[in-house]
Amino acid sequence: MSKYLILIMAVLLIATTAFAQRTGFGLGIIIGEPTGITGKYWLSGKSAIDGAIAWSMHGENLHLHGDYLVHKFDLIKVSKGSFPFYYGIGARFLFGDNEHDGVWHDDHWWGHHHHEDVFGIRVPFGLDYLFGSDPFDIFLEVVPILDLVPDTEVNFNAAIGFRFWFK
């Protein structure tokens, strides 16, 4: 079941990327928790959607997320470009090996692996430096996450990244 969901999400991301590149879309990398490929598409002068297909180092999972973001451009003034603070809400999916019962001994795991998928609500907060006329941005974000499936628990992501903007 999760393999089909991964395939559907990948096809949707590729289709969205192909469409958005005609209207202005940023594509780049995100490093931290998670690490992978990130994209962002501006909906208006202050709102955007972003997402990532990445690898989570916590439990070795495929990580997919998407967020709706609101940007505040007037909080931090810079002489070139812009430096908005942003916040938003989104969702994340983790697929793969994320629970272990047993012990680590002699460089391998002794015990059972549970392959449960995880779904959670993300609340990203970040800073995004937009270089102005140059087609790049750099961002830093911290994201509290409320996982809802299979168990309810609080987690966090934090990452830095950059994007190249297609216009």
N, C-alpha and C positions, 0 to 999 in steps of 0.2 A: 504494500500500500504506500509506504513512504517513498519508494523509488518512483512511483508514478507522480506523486506530489512534487518531488524534486524536479522531475522532467517538466512538469507543467510550469513551475515557478521559473525555471531556466528559460523556457520558451517565451514566457511573458516578459521577462527582463530583457531578453534579446530583442523582442519585438518593440518594446517600449524604447529601448536604446536607439534602434534604427529610426523610429518616428521622431524621437526627441532631438536627434542630432540635426535635423532640418530646422529646428526652432530654437536651439541653444540648450546644450546639455553638457554636464561635466562628468568625466569618467576618470577614475584614478585608483589609488590603493589606500587601504586603511591598515594600520599597523598597531597591534596591541591585542586586546581581547574584544573582538575577533581580529584576525588578519586575513585580508583578501582583496576583492575588487569592490569598489564603491561607485555609485552613480548618484547624480542629483539633477533635478529638473525644476526650474523656477516656474511657479504657477502665476505669480504676480511680483510686484516690486518688493514685497515683504514676506511672501509665503512660498514654500517649496516642498517637494517630496524628495526623499532620498532613500537609498537602500543599499544593501551589500549582499554579495555571495561570498562567504568567507569560511575560514576554518577556525573553530574555537579550540583553544588549547586546554580548556577545562573539560576533560572527559573525551577529547578527540572527536569532536562533532562537526558535521557540516552545519553552518550557521547561515540562516537567511533572515534578513530583517527589512522592514520598510517603515518609514516615519513620515508624518506630516509635521512641518516645521514652520514656526513664526520667527521672523528676524527683527531685532531692534537695532536700527542703524545709528541712533542718536546717543547711545550710552558711552561709546568710546570714540573719540575724535582722532583721526590720523591725518598726516599731511598729504599722503598719496594713497589712493585706493580707498577701501572702507573696511571696517572691522566690527561687524555686527555680532552681538550676543544672540543666540537662538535657543529656543526651547520647543518642545513638541510632544507628540504622542505617537506610538506605533506598536508594532507587533514583531515578535521574533519566533522563529522555529529552529530547534536544534534536532538534528537527525543523527542517530548513531549510538555509539557506545558511551553512555553517560553515567552508569552506576556500576559499582564493583562491590562484591562481597568477598572478603578474603584478605590476604596479606601480600605485600611486596617482599620478595626474598630471592636472593641470588640472581638479580637482574631480570626477573620476570614475575608475573602476577600468578599467585596460587589462589584459585577460587573461581567464582562464577561472574560472568559478565551479563548485565541486563541491557537489552537493546530497546529502551523506551524513548519515544519521541517526546520533546518538551515544547510547550507553547506558553508564551508569556507576553505581557504588556510592557512596552518600553516607554520611558519618559526621559528623552535625551535633553541635555543642557550642554551648550558648547560655545566656542568662539571660532569665527571663520574670517580669515584675512583674505579679502578679494583684492588682487593686485591692480585693479583699474583697467587700463588698456591692455595689459598682458593677459593672455588666456589661461591663468593659473589661479588656484586658491589653495590655502593651507588651513586645516581645521584641527581643533582639539575638542574632544567631547567626553563627558562622563554621563553614564546612563544607568539610573536605578531601574531594575526589572522586577516585576511581580510575575513569577511563573505560576501558571494556573493548572497546567496539565503536565505530567500525571499527578504531581503534588503541588500544593501551594507553598511557595517559599520566595524569599527576597534574594536577588542576585544583583551584580553590578557588572557593567562593561566600561572600559575606558580605552580610548584610542586616539591616535594622531593620524592624519592623512593628508593627501593632496589630490587635486583633480586638474586635468586639462580640459578646457572648455571649447566645445565645438559650436560654431555659430553659423 
